[in-house]
Amino acid sequence: MQPLEGITVVDATQALVGPLATQTLGDLGAEVIKIEHPANGDLTRAYTPRYNGLSAYFVSLNRNKRSLTLDLTSEDGQDILHDLLEEADVFMQNFSPGDAEKFAADYDTVAELNDEIVYCDVSGYGEDSPYSGQKAFDIVLQGRSGIMSVTGTENQPARVGISVADISGAMTSLYAILTAIYHRERTGEGEHIELAMLDSSFQFLFYHVTNFLASGENPQRMGTRHPNLMPYQAFETADGFLVVGVISEGHWEPFCRAIDREEWIDREEYATFTDRVSNRADLDAKLDELFAERSTDEWMECLNAEGVPSTPLNTVEDIVNDPHIEQNDMLAEMEHPDLGTFRSPNNPVKFENLETDTSQAPPRLGEHTEEVLSELGYNDEEIDRFVSDGVV
């Protein structure tokens, strides 16, 4: 049994934040109907590289969905959307500022049609922000949220290598939607969720914010290093890189044994995290020189023997082919009847009594338009008119 079986989600989102959230709802058994503009669809459909005729980016975020094309600027398109929403459980949108009202898809309008619906409105800043009229995507939010200020090197800020602002918005909206569904099951009440991605991004600063509030010192960019822990970073070896995380004081002694520096265990300037952070420049220089002397595999053998948290620095190719990924079935395989087989990162949740399903391949643009319209009660003549009028 899938936990969200019987739940219908109307997904009027594009890019990453909404599609990731609704894809996860689909993995959990919800029926997800993706609304796309008839001309170009989700903006990520245009991204390269191509994967069996679709955008590889799009493939990673849009399994377990049916694609319905609708021109929401048209009256017919809005009527069709309203027909869907009257029976839907969840509506998620990330329209540009002002477009929800223009499309007759704002919360007040939708709630009149279905007062039990869970309506999730994701935007860069939210309606009440001083920035509410501005568009925002991941890189903009990484910059405004402060995330980029603590990412990179001393001389160069860097974008986090994954779309962390989008992902934080997706995960936050996902638990908000599930919470609202649970509340509705108990009370019968629908819910209006407004999520500002700047807020969900800001929350991910966690200890950087509390460090600042406690000390008054603005956090600095430190590369792979950590402001509170030492050593906790990547080191270059003779043939690559490895990553070490001495996250508790109990790891310091085995770390020193692993690198054959037992004399450091009782050195006063390295005794605690506070001491090591205060003497970071000295210790960094020693460790950089030391790790460069031997290969990654040699160091990993030493570190693993002492139980020190560590890993080689994997590339994407490395992790895709890692035995853990194979053992945990972390690459979903999806067969499309026309486009062939796709693979993408699988849903990581393993239930004991429930199931997830990640087998439905991402759709071609408008692949299910006639099917969904027929289910809504439109006849062939009406559907043909919608096509000729550019509504679908």
TAPEMO-V331910 format. One record per residue. N is the residue number from 1. RES is the residue in three letters. OMEGA is omega in degrees with one decimal (none if undefined). NEAR is the number of other ideal C-beta (glycine too) atoms within 10 Angstrom. D_CENTER is the distance of its C-alpha to the mean C-alpha in whole Angstrom. Layout:
N:RES:OMEGA:NEAR:D_CENTER, N:RES:OMEGA:NEAR:D_CENTER
//
This chain:
1:MET:175.0:8:25, 2:GLN:-170.8:16:22, 3:PRO:-178.1:17:21, 4:LEU:177.0:23:20, 5:GLU:-177.7:13:23, 6:GLY:177.4:9:25, 7:ILE:178.1:21:22, 8:THR:-179.2:17:22, 9:VAL:171.7:23:19, 10:VAL:-170.9:26:19, 11:ASP:178.3:31:16, 12:ALA:-179.0:25:17, 13:THR:173.7:24:14, 14:GLN:-175.9:24:13, 15:ALA:-174.0:17:11, 16:LEU:-168.3:22:7, 17:VAL:179.7:31:7, 18:GLY:179.9:24:9, 19:PRO:177.4:28:9, 20:LEU:179.7:21:6, 21:ALA:-176.6:31:8, 22:THR:174.3:30:11, 23:GLN:179.2:26:11, 24:THR:175.2:24:10, 25:LEU:176.2:25:13, 26:GLY:176.3:27:15, 27:ASP:-177.3:25:15, 28:LEU:172.7:22:16, 29:GLY:178.6:18:19, 30:ALA:171.3:26:19, 31:GLU:-174.9:18:20, 32:VAL:176.8:26:18, 33:ILE:-175.4:20:20, 34:LYS:178.9:29:18, 35:ILE:179.9:26:20, 36:GLU:176.7:23:21, 37:HIS:-176.3:17:23, 38:PRO:-173.7:19:26, 39:ALA:-172.3:9:27, 40:ASN:-179.4:12:23, 41:GLY:177.2:21:21, 42:ASP:-175.4:25:17, 43:LEU:-178.5:15:17, 44:THR:175.5:19:15, 45:ARG:-178.1:18:18, 46:ALA:-174.1:11:20, 47:TYR:172.6:13:18, 48:THR:5.3:8:19, 49:PRO:177.5:7:20, 50:ARG:-178.5:11:21, 51:TYR:-176.3:18:21, 52:ASN:176.6:14:23, 53:GLY:176.6:10:24, 54:LEU:172.7:21:20, 55:SER:178.2:21:18, 56:ALA:177.7:15:16, 57:TYR:179.9:20:13, 58:PHE:-178.7:22:13, 59:VAL:-175.1:21:14, 60:SER:-169.9:20:11, 61:LEU:-169.0:26:9, 62:ASN:171.4:29:13, 63:ARG:175.8:24:15, 64:ASN:178.2:27:17, 65:LYS:168.2:26:17, 66:ARG:-177.6:19:21, 67:SER:176.1:23:21, 68:LEU:177.6:27:24, 69:THR:179.2:24:25, 70:LEU:169.8:26:26, 71:ASP:-174.5:19:28, 72:LEU:172.6:20:27, 73:THR:-179.4:13:29, 74:SER:179.4:17:32, 75:GLU:178.8:10:34, 76:ASP:178.8:16:33, 77:GLY:178.2:23:30, 78:GLN:177.9:19:29, 79:ASP:178.9:12:32, 80:ILE:177.4:25:30, 81:LEU:179.8:23:27, 82:HIS:176.8:16:29, 83:ASP:178.0:17:30, 84:LEU:-173.1:22:27, 85:LEU:178.3:21:26, 86:GLU:-177.3:12:29, 87:GLU:-174.8:12:28, 88:ALA:174.9:23:24, 89:ASP:-175.8:22:23, 90:VAL:170.3:28:19, 91:PHE:178.6:25:19, 92:MET:178.7:27:16, 93:GLN:171.9:24:16, 94:ASN:179.2:25:15, 95:PHE:171.4:19:18, 96:SER:-178.6:11:20, 97:PRO:177.7:16:22, 98:GLY:-175.1:11:25, 99:ASP:-179.9:15:24, 100:ALA:177.5:22:24, 101:GLU:-179.9:12:27, 102:LYS:-178.9:13:28, 103:PHE:-174.8:21:27, 104:ALA:-177.9:17:28, 105:ALA:175.9:23:25, 106:ASP:-173.4:18:25, 107:TYR:-177.2:19:25, 108:ASP:179.5:10:29, 109:THR:-177.3:15:29, 110:VAL:-178.8:24:27, 111:ALA:175.4:16:28, 112:GLU:178.0:9:32, 113:LEU:-172.4:17:31, 114:ASN:-174.9:18:29, 115:ASP:176.9:10:29, 116:GLU:-175.9:13:27, 117:ILE:170.3:24:24, 118:VAL:-174.0:25:21, 119:TYR:-178.5:26:20, 120:CYS:-178.0:27:16, 121:ASP:-179.4:21:17, 122:VAL:178.6:25:14, 123:SER:-179.6:25:15, 124:GLY:-169.1:26:15, 125:TYR:-177.7:20:18, 126:GLY:-172.3:16:19, 127:GLU:-172.3:10:23, 128:ASP:-178.5:8:25, 129:SER:171.9:15:23, 130:PRO:178.9:7:26, 131:TYR:-168.0:16:23, 132:SER:-178.4:14:22, 133:GLY:-175.3:11:24, 134:GLN:174.8:13:22, 135:LYS:-179.1:11:19, 136:ALA:171.5:21:16, 137:PHE:-169.5:16:13, 138:ASP:-174.2:24:11, 139:ILE:176.9:14:14, 140:VAL:-178.8:17:16, 141:LEU:173.7:27:14, 142:GLN:178.2:22:14, 143:GLY:-176.2:16:17, 144:ARG:-175.2:19:18, 145:SER:-175.1:22:16, 146:GLY:-179.0:19:18, 147:ILE:-177.4:22:15, 148:MET:-179.5:20:17, 149:SER:179.4:16:20, 150:VAL:-178.2:17:20, 151:THR:-178.5:18:18, 152:GLY:-179.0:15:20, 153:THR:-178.3:11:24, 154:GLU:-174.8:9:27, 155:ASN:-173.0:6:28, 156:GLN:172.7:9:25, 157:PRO:-178.4:15:21, 158:ALA:169.7:13:18, 159:ARG:173.1:16:15, 160:VAL:-170.7:17:12, 161:GLY:169.6:7:12, 162:ILE:-176.3:10:8, 163:SER:-168.2:20:7, 164:VAL:178.3:19:6, 165:ALA:175.7:31:8, 166:ASP:-177.2:26:6, 167:ILE:177.3:19:3, 168:SER:176.8:23:6, 169:GLY:179.6:29:7, 170:ALA:-177.8:25:6, 171:MET:179.3:16:6, 172:THR:179.0:22:10, 173:SER:-179.7:26:11, 174:LEU:-179.5:19:10, 175:TYR:175.8:10:13, 176:ALA:179.2:19:15, 177:ILE:-179.4:27:15, 178:LEU:176.7:18:16, 179:THR:-179.4:13:18, 180:ALA:176.3:21:20, 181:ILE:178.4:18:21, 182:TYR:178.4:10:22, 183:HIS:-179.7:14:24, 184:ARG:179.3:17:26, 185:GLU:-178.6:8:27, 186:ARG:-170.0:7:29, 187:THR:-174.5:10:30, 188:GLY:-177.0:9:30, 189:GLU:170.5:11:28, 190:GLY:-177.5:21:25, 191:GLU:173.2:20:23, 192:HIS:178.7:15:22, 193:ILE:173.6:18:18, 194:GLU:-177.6:15:18, 195:LEU:172.9:23:15, 196:ALA:-177.1:23:15, 197:MET:173.4:28:12, 198:LEU:178.4:22:14, 199:ASP:-178.6:17:15, 200:SER:175.9:23:12, 201:SER:-179.7:26:11, 202:PHE:-177.9:18:15, 203:GLN:-177.5:12:15, 204:PHE:174.1:18:13, 205:LEU:174.3:17:16, 206:PHE:-171.8:9:18, 207:TYR:174.9:12:21, 208:HIS:179.1:16:21, 209:VAL:-178.2:14:22, 210:THR:173.0:10:24, 211:ASN:179.4:16:26, 212:PHE:-178.6:14:27, 213:LEU:-179.2:8:28, 214:ALA:-171.5:9:30, 215:SER:-174.0:10:31, 216:GLY:-179.2:7:31, 217:GLU:-179.1:9:30, 218:ASN:178.5:11:27, 219:PRO:-177.1:16:25, 220:GLN:173.7:10:25, 221:ARG:-174.1:16:23, 222:MET:-176.6:16:24, 223:GLY:178.6:12:22, 224:THR:-175.0:13:21, 225:ARG:-176.9:16:23, 226:HIS:-176.4:16:23, 227:PRO:-174.0:17:25, 228:ASN:-172.0:11:26, 229:LEU:-179.8:16:27, 230:MET:-2.8:23:29, 231:PRO:-177.4:22:28, 232:TYR:-167.5:21:25, 233:GLN:173.6:19:24, 234:ALA:176.3:15:24, 235:PHE:175.6:21:28, 236:GLU:177.9:13:29, 237:THR:-179.5:21:31, 238:ALA:-176.9:13:34, 239:ASP:-180.0:10:32, 240:GLY:-179.9:15:28, 241:PHE:168.0:15:26, 242:LEU:-177.3:19:25, 243:VAL:-179.8:15:23, 244:VAL:177.8:23:25, 245:GLY:174.7:16:24, 246:VAL:-169.6:23:27, 247:ILE:175.4:13:26, 248:SER:179.6:10:29, 249:GLU:179.8:10:32, 250:GLY:179.0:10:33, 251:HIS:-173.9:21:31, 252:TRP:-178.1:20:34, 253:GLU:177.6:16:37, 254:PRO:175.9:17:35, 255:PHE:179.5:24:34, 256:CYS:177.4:20:37, 257:ARG:-177.8:17:39, 258:ALA:-178.1:22:36, 259:ILE:177.0:21:37, 260:ASP:176.7:9:40, 261:ARG:-177.4:15:41, 262:GLU:178.8:11:42, 263:GLU:178.8:9:44, 264:TRP:-173.0:18:41, 265:ILE:-175.1:14:41, 266:ASP:178.4:10:43, 267:ARG:-174.3:14:43, 268:GLU:-176.0:8:43, 269:GLU:178.6:12:41, 270:TYR:-167.6:22:38, 271:ALA:-176.1:14:39, 272:THR:174.9:13:36, 273:PHE:-179.2:18:32, 274:THR:179.1:10:34, 275:ASP:-177.3:14:36, 276:ARG:176.6:22:34, 277:VAL:179.3:16:32, 278:SER:-178.7:14:35, 279:ASN:-174.7:16:36, 280:ARG:-174.7:15:33, 281:ALA:179.9:8:35, 282:ASP:-177.4:12:38, 283:LEU:177.4:19:36, 284:ASP:-177.5:16:33, 285:ALA:179.4:10:36, 286:LYS:-177.9:15:37, 287:LEU:177.5:18:34, 288:ASP:-179.7:12:33, 289:GLU:-177.2:9:37, 290:LEU:-176.0:15:37, 291:PHE:179.4:20:34, 292:ALA:-175.0:11:35, 293:GLU:-173.4:10:38, 294:ARG:-177.9:16:36, 295:SER:177.1:13:34, 296:THR:-178.4:20:30, 297:ASP:179.2:13:32, 298:GLU:179.6:13:35, 299:TRP:-179.4:24:33, 300:MET:177.2:18:30, 301:GLU:179.3:12:34, 302:CYS:-176.7:16:35, 303:LEU:178.8:20:32, 304:ASN:180.0:13:31, 305:ALA:179.7:11:35, 306:GLU:178.4:15:34, 307:GLY:-179.9:12:31, 308:VAL:178.1:23:29, 309:PRO:-174.6:16:26, 310:SER:178.9:21:25, 311:THR:165.2:15:23, 312:PRO:176.4:15:24, 313:LEU:-176.1:15:21, 314:ASN:165.9:14:20, 315:THR:175.2:10:19, 316:VAL:177.2:7:17, 317:GLU:179.2:8:20, 318:ASP:-174.2:11:21, 319:ILE:176.6:12:18, 320:VAL:-178.5:14:18, 321:ASN:-178.7:11:22, 322:ASP:-179.8:13:22, 323:PRO:176.3:7:24, 324:HIS:-178.9:8:21, 325:ILE:177.2:15:19, 326:GLU:-177.5:11:22, 327:GLN:-177.2:8:23, 328:ASN:176.1:12:20, 329:ASP:-174.3:13:19, 330:MET:169.0:15:16, 331:LEU:178.3:13:16, 332:ALA:176.6:21:17, 333:GLU:-173.8:13:20, 334:MET:-178.3:18:20, 335:GLU:175.2:11:24, 336:HIS:-175.0:18:24, 337:PRO:-178.2:7:28, 338:ASP:-169.7:9:28, 339:LEU:177.9:18:26, 340:GLY:-173.8:12:26, 341:THR:174.7:10:23, 342:PHE:169.6:19:20, 343:ARG:176.7:13:18, 344:SER:179.4:19:14, 345:PRO:-175.2:13:12, 346:ASN:171.4:17:13, 347:ASN:-172.9:18:12, 348:PRO:-173.8:10:13, 349:VAL:176.1:11:15, 350:LYS:178.5:9:19, 351:PHE:172.9:11:21, 352:GLU:-173.8:4:24, 353:ASN:179.9:6:26, 354:LEU:-176.7:14:23, 355:GLU:164.2:12:21, 356:THR:179.4:21:18, 357:ASP:-177.8:15:19, 358:THR:-170.9:20:17, 359:SER:-176.4:12:20, 360:GLN:-175.4:18:20, 361:ALA:175.6:26:19, 362:PRO:-173.9:28:17, 363:PRO:165.1:23:20, 364:ARG:-179.7:15:22, 365:LEU:177.9:18:23, 366:GLY:-174.8:19:25, 367:GLU:-173.5:21:25, 368:HIS:-174.7:18:26, 369:THR:-177.9:23:27, 370:GLU:-179.9:17:31, 371:GLU:-178.4:11:30, 372:VAL:179.3:22:28, 373:LEU:177.7:23:31, 374:SER:178.7:14:33, 375:GLU:178.3:13:32, 376:LEU:176.6:15:32, 377:GLY:177.8:8:36, 378:TYR:179.9:18:36, 379:ASN:-175.7:10:39, 380:ASP:-179.0:10:39, 381:GLU:179.1:8:41, 382:GLU:179.8:16:39, 383:ILE:177.6:17:36, 384:ASP:178.6:12:38, 385:ARG:177.1:14:39, 386:PHE:179.6:23:35, 387:VAL:-177.7:16:34, 388:SER:-180.0:9:38, 389:ASP:-179.7:12:37, 390:GLY:179.2:13:33, 391:VAL:179.0:24:32, 392:VAL:none:23:30
//
